[in-house]
Amino acid sequence: MASTKEIKDRISSVRDTLKITNAMYLISSSKLKKAKKALAETEPFFYSLQRAVTRLLRHVPEMTSPFFEDEDLHDEEKKVGLLVVTADKGLAGAYNHNVLKVMEEELAKYKDAKIYCMGQIGKHYLEAKGIAIDTEFNFVVQNPNLSRARSIT
């Protein structure tokens, strides 16, 4: 049977863990609200651009561009690039695992695929497996901005 001191220590430990968990919840909900706000601010621009492109394409049916054509290439002729987006640190284990699992499945299909990696977890995983990374993007994604988005594209 545990002593009274051990029980009190355990209760104290559980309370401390609860405080940490609550703090993490508050931080994540705050970040989620910020992300939703940023998305809401960009949506009007996206839909406006989408409508403009749709209107343009209606008036130019004979437009020739490789971006609007369906090429009948065989799988071995296609150039494939995989953008692997993982987290930089913890609390995204299942997400990271699923991303890396899908990446490996796609690499099995497309042996010559170029890999573009974002996130420390993916970078470390690929390096440990000896898989070549064509381009890696190492920067904190806490405050995304237009210049970072342009460097990725």
Backbone as numpy.savetxt, mean C-alpha at the origin, in Angstrom:
# Nx Ny Nz CAx CAy CAz Cx Cy Cz
-0.95 -21.65 44.23 -1.79 -20.46 44.23 -0.91 -19.22 44.23
-1.29 -18.24 43.44 -0.52 -17.00 43.33 -0.69 -16.15 44.57
0.39 -15.47 44.92 0.33 -14.60 46.09 -0.44 -13.32 45.76
-0.80 -12.60 46.79 -1.55 -11.34 46.62 -0.73 -10.34 45.82
0.57 -10.29 46.07 1.43 -9.36 45.33 1.46 -9.69 43.84
1.56 -10.98 43.50 1.57 -11.40 42.10 0.26 -11.04 41.41
-0.84 -11.22 42.11 -2.15 -10.89 41.54 -2.25 -9.38 41.31
-1.80 -8.58 42.29 -1.83 -7.12 42.13 -0.95 -6.68 40.97
0.24 -7.30 40.84 1.13 -6.98 39.72 0.47 -7.32 38.39
-0.20 -8.45 38.35 -0.88 -8.86 37.11 -2.00 -7.90 36.77
-2.78 -7.48 37.75 -3.86 -6.51 37.52 -3.28 -5.20 37.02
-2.20 -4.77 37.62 -1.54 -3.53 37.20 -1.04 -3.65 35.76
-0.47 -4.79 35.43 0.03 -5.03 34.08 -1.11 -5.00 33.06
-2.22 -5.61 33.38 -3.38 -5.62 32.48 -3.92 -4.20 32.30
-3.97 -3.43 33.38 -4.43 -2.03 33.28 -3.51 -1.21 32.37
-2.20 -1.40 32.53 -1.24 -0.68 31.68 -1.42 -1.06 30.21
-1.62 -2.34 29.97 -1.85 -2.80 28.59 -3.12 -2.19 28.03
-4.15 -2.10 28.84 -5.41 -1.50 28.40 -5.22 -0.02 28.05
-4.43 0.68 28.86 -4.16 2.10 28.58 -3.43 2.25 27.24
-2.43 1.40 27.02 -1.68 1.46 25.76 -2.59 1.15 24.58
-3.42 0.13 24.73 -4.34 -0.25 23.65 -5.31 0.88 23.34
-5.83 1.52 24.37 -6.75 2.64 24.15 -6.04 3.81 23.46
-4.80 4.08 23.85 -4.05 5.15 23.21 -3.81 4.83 21.73
-3.48 3.58 21.43 -3.27 3.17 20.04 -4.57 3.31 19.24
-5.69 2.96 19.86 -6.99 3.10 19.20 -7.28 4.56 18.88
-7.02 5.45 19.84 -7.26 6.87 19.61 -6.38 7.42 18.49
-5.13 7.01 18.47 -4.21 7.47 17.42 -4.66 6.96 16.06
-5.01 5.68 15.98 -5.42 5.13 14.68 -6.72 5.74 14.20
-7.66 6.00 15.10 -8.92 6.62 14.66 -8.68 8.05 14.21
-7.75 8.74 14.84 -7.41 10.09 14.41 -6.78 10.07 13.01
-5.87 9.12 12.77 -5.26 9.00 11.45 -6.29 8.62 10.40
-7.23 7.77 10.76 -8.28 7.38 9.82 -9.14 8.58 9.45
-9.47 9.41 10.43 -10.26 10.62 10.14 -9.50 11.55 9.21
-8.19 11.71 9.43 -7.37 12.55 8.55 -7.36 12.00 7.13
-7.21 10.69 7.01 -7.17 10.07 5.68 -8.51 10.22 4.97
-9.61 10.05 5.71 -10.94 10.23 5.10 -11.14 11.67 4.64
-10.65 12.60 5.44 -10.77 14.01 5.07 -9.96 14.30 3.81
-8.74 13.77 3.75 -7.90 13.97 2.56 -8.54 13.36 1.33
-9.15 12.19 1.48 -9.85 11.55 0.36 -11.03 12.39 -0.09
-11.79 12.89 0.87 -12.96 13.72 0.54 -12.54 14.99 -0.19
-11.36 15.52 0.14 -10.89 16.73 -0.51 -10.41 16.47 -1.94
-9.95 15.26 -2.23 -9.45 14.96 -3.58 -10.52 14.41 -4.50
-11.60 13.86 -3.96 -12.64 13.25 -4.79 -13.22 14.19 -5.83
-13.54 15.44 -5.51 -14.10 16.32 -6.55 -13.16 16.49 -7.74
-11.85 16.57 -7.48 -10.89 16.71 -8.57 -10.86 15.45 -9.44
-10.88 14.30 -8.79 -10.85 13.04 -9.52 -12.07 12.91 -10.43
-13.25 13.14 -9.87 -14.47 12.98 -10.67 -14.56 14.04 -11.76
-14.07 15.22 -11.50 -14.05 16.26 -12.53 -13.14 15.85 -13.68
-11.97 15.32 -13.36 -11.05 14.86 -14.38 -11.64 13.68 -15.15
-12.29 12.79 -14.45 -12.91 11.63 -15.10 -13.99 12.08 -16.08
-14.81 13.04 -15.69 -15.86 13.55 -16.60 -15.24 14.24 -17.81
-14.17 15.00 -17.59 -13.51 15.70 -18.70 -12.94 14.71 -19.71
-12.28 13.67 -19.24 -11.71 12.66 -20.14 -12.82 11.93 -20.88
-13.91 11.62 -20.21 -15.04 10.95 -20.86 -15.61 11.82 -21.96
-15.78 13.12 -21.70 -16.29 14.03 -22.73 -15.34 14.11 -23.92
-14.05 14.17 -23.65 -13.06 14.23 -24.72 -13.10 12.97 -25.59
-13.17 11.83 -24.97 -13.16 10.58 -25.73 -14.40 10.41 -26.58
-15.53 10.97 -26.17 -16.75 10.91 -26.97 -16.58 11.66 -28.29
-15.81 12.72 -28.28 -15.65 13.56 -29.46 -14.46 13.15 -30.33
-13.67 12.22 -29.86 -12.50 11.81 -30.63 -12.48 10.27 -30.73
-13.43 9.70 -31.47 -13.49 8.23 -31.51 -12.32 7.60 -32.26
-11.70 8.35 -33.16 -10.59 7.78 -33.94 -9.24 7.96 -33.26
-9.25 8.33 -32.01 -8.00 8.57 -31.29 -7.14 7.30 -31.29
-5.89 7.47 -31.65 -4.96 6.35 -31.62 -3.92 6.62 -30.55
-3.91 5.79 -29.59 -2.95 5.88 -28.51 -2.75 4.48 -27.96
-1.53 4.12 -27.64 -1.31 2.78 -27.09 -2.03 2.57 -25.76
-2.42 3.65 -25.10 -3.11 3.51 -23.82 -4.57 3.13 -24.00
-5.14 3.36 -25.19 -6.54 3.06 -25.42 -6.74 1.83 -26.30
-5.68 1.18 -26.69 -5.77 0.03 -27.58 -5.59 -1.25 -26.78
-6.33 -2.28 -27.20 -6.16 -3.61 -26.62 -5.16 -4.35 -27.49
-4.02 -4.58 -26.96 -3.00 -5.29 -27.73 -3.17 -6.78 -27.51
-3.04 -7.52 -28.59 -3.14 -8.97 -28.51 -1.74 -9.56 -28.38
-1.13 -9.33 -27.25 0.19 -9.87 -26.99 0.06 -11.17 -26.22
0.96 -12.07 -26.49 1.00 -13.30 -25.70 1.60 -12.97 -24.34
1.30 -13.80 -23.37 1.78 -13.54 -22.01 3.30 -13.37 -21.95
4.02 -14.14 -22.76 5.48 -14.05 -22.70 6.02 -12.76 -23.31
5.20 -12.06 -24.12 5.63 -10.80 -24.73 5.30 -9.59 -23.86
4.44 -9.76 -22.90 4.02 -8.64 -22.06 5.12 -8.29 -21.05
5.28 -7.01 -20.82 6.18 -6.56 -19.76 5.32 -6.34 -18.53
5.72 -6.94 -17.44 4.93 -6.88 -16.22 5.74 -6.20 -15.13
5.10 -5.30 -14.42 5.70 -4.66 -13.27 4.80 -4.88 -12.06
5.39 -5.21 -10.96 4.63 -5.43 -9.72 4.96 -4.31 -8.74
3.94 -3.58 -8.33 4.10 -2.55 -7.32 3.72 -3.17 -5.98
4.71 -3.41 -5.16 4.52 -4.07 -3.87 4.47 -2.99 -2.80
3.28 -2.78 -2.24 3.08 -1.73 -1.24 2.86 -2.40 0.11
3.86 -2.29 0.98 3.76 -2.85 2.33 3.93 -1.74 3.35
3.74 -2.11 4.60 3.89 -1.13 5.68 5.37 -0.93 6.00
5.66 0.15 6.71 7.02 0.40 7.16 7.30 -0.27 8.50
6.26 -0.44 9.30 6.43 -1.09 10.59 5.15 -1.81 10.99
5.04 -2.24 12.22 4.04 -3.16 12.72 2.58 -2.81 12.57
1.76 -3.68 13.13 0.30 -3.60 13.18 -0.37 -3.76 11.81
0.34 -4.34 10.84 -0.26 -4.61 9.54 0.18 -5.99 9.06
0.32 -6.91 9.98 0.85 -8.24 9.66 0.07 -8.99 8.61
-1.24 -9.08 8.77 -2.06 -9.82 7.81 -2.02 -9.15 6.45
-2.07 -7.83 6.42 -2.01 -7.09 5.16 -0.69 -7.38 4.45
0.42 -7.23 5.17 1.74 -7.47 4.58 1.85 -8.90 4.07
1.39 -9.85 4.87 1.45 -11.26 4.48 0.69 -11.50 3.19
-0.52 -10.95 3.09 -1.33 -11.15 1.89 -0.71 -10.49 0.67
-0.15 -9.29 0.82 0.50 -8.61 -0.30 1.68 -9.43 -0.80
2.51 -9.91 0.12 3.70 -10.67 -0.28 3.32 -12.03 -0.87
2.24 -12.61 -0.40 1.76 -13.89 -0.95 1.31 -13.70 -2.40
0.52 -12.65 -2.66 0.06 -12.38 -4.03 1.26 -12.04 -4.92
2.22 -11.30 -4.40 3.41 -10.96 -5.18 4.15 -12.22 -5.60
4.31 -13.17 -4.70 5.00 -14.41 -5.04 4.22 -15.22 -6.07
2.88 -15.22 -5.96 2.07 -15.92 -6.96 2.25 -15.29 -8.34
2.28 -13.96 -8.39 2.46 -13.27 -9.67 3.88 -13.47 -10.20
4.87 -13.51 -9.32 6.24 -13.77 -9.76 6.39 -15.17 -10.34
5.61 -16.11 -9.82 5.65 -17.47 -10.38 5.11 -17.47 -11.81
4.12 -16.62 -12.08 3.55 -16.53 -13.44 4.45 -15.74 -14.37
4.99 -14.63 -13.89 5.78 -13.72 -14.71 7.20 -13.65 -14.14
8.06 -14.49 -14.64 9.43 -14.60 -14.10 10.24 -13.32 -14.28
10.00 -12.59 -15.38 10.80 -11.40 -15.68 10.14 -10.10 -15.20
9.20 -10.20 -14.30 8.51 -9.00 -13.83 9.47 -8.09 -13.07
9.31 -6.80 -13.29 10.08 -5.82 -12.52 9.33 -5.55 -11.23
10.08 -5.38 -10.16 9.45 -5.16 -8.86 9.75 -3.75 -8.38
8.68 -3.04 -8.07 8.77 -1.70 -7.49 8.24 -1.83 -6.07
9.06 -1.50 -5.11 8.71 -1.79 -3.72 8.57 -0.51 -2.90
7.47 -0.44 -2.17 7.24 0.64 -1.20 7.05 -0.01 0.16
7.77 0.46 1.14 7.60 -0.05 2.50 8.77 -0.92 2.94
9.15 -0.75 4.17 10.30 -1.46 4.72 10.06 -2.96 4.84
8.84 -3.37 5.17 8.56 -4.79 5.34 8.80 -5.53 4.03
8.27 -4.99 2.94 8.46 -5.61 1.63 9.92 -5.63 1.21
10.61 -4.52 1.46 12.03 -4.42 1.10 12.84 -5.50 1.81
12.64 -5.62 3.12 13.39 -6.61 3.89 13.05 -8.03 3.45
11.79 -8.28 3.15 11.35 -9.60 2.71 12.02 -9.96 1.38
11.96 -9.03 0.42 12.54 -9.30 -0.90 14.05 -9.49 -0.82
14.72 -8.69 0.00 16.16 -8.84 0.17 16.50 -10.19 0.80
15.71 -10.61 1.79 15.96 -11.89 2.45 15.76 -13.06 1.49
14.81 -12.93 0.57 14.54 -13.98 -0.42 15.49 -13.92 -1.61
16.28 -12.84 -1.71 17.20 -12.70 -2.83 16.51 -12.29 -4.12
15.35 -11.66 -4.01 14.60 -11.21 -5.18 15.03 -9.79 -5.50
15.37 -9.56 -6.76 15.87 -8.24 -7.18 14.75 -7.21 -7.19
15.03 -6.06 -6.61 14.08 -4.94 -6.59 14.54 -3.95 -7.66
13.67 -3.65 -8.62 14.03 -2.71 -9.68 14.11 -1.29 -9.12
13.08 -0.87 -8.42 13.05 0.46 -7.81 12.40 0.35 -6.45
12.98 1.03 -5.47 12.36 1.05 -4.15 12.12 2.50 -3.74
11.03 2.69 -3.04 10.64 4.01 -2.59 10.74 4.01 -1.07
11.77 4.68 -0.56 11.99 4.73 0.88 11.70 6.12 1.39
10.54 6.31 1.92 10.21 7.56 2.58 9.02 7.29 3.48
8.91 8.09 4.48 7.80 7.94 5.41 6.53 8.41 4.72
5.49 7.59 4.78 4.24 7.94 4.10 3.22 8.50 5.08
3.69 9.10 6.15 2.78 9.70 7.12 2.02 10.87 6.52
2.72 11.72 5.77 2.10 12.91 5.19 2.30 12.90 3.68
1.47 12.15 2.96 1.66 12.10 1.51 1.39 13.46 0.89
2.15 13.77 -0.17 1.94 15.02 -0.88 2.16 14.80 -2.37
1.92 15.83 -3.16 1.97 15.71 -4.60 3.36 15.38 -5.11
4.40 15.95 -4.53 5.75 15.69 -5.03 6.14 14.23 -4.82
5.74 13.64 -3.70 6.02 12.22 -3.48 5.25 11.36 -4.46
4.01 11.71 -4.72 3.20 10.95 -5.69 3.84 11.02 -7.07
4.35 12.18 -7.44 5.00 12.33 -8.75 6.27 11.49 -8.82
7.02 11.41 -7.73 8.26 10.61 -7.76 7.95 9.13 -7.94
6.80 8.69 -7.45 6.40 7.29 -7.62 5.98 7.02 -9.05
5.21 7.95 -9.63 4.72 7.72 -10.99 5.81 7.97 -11.99
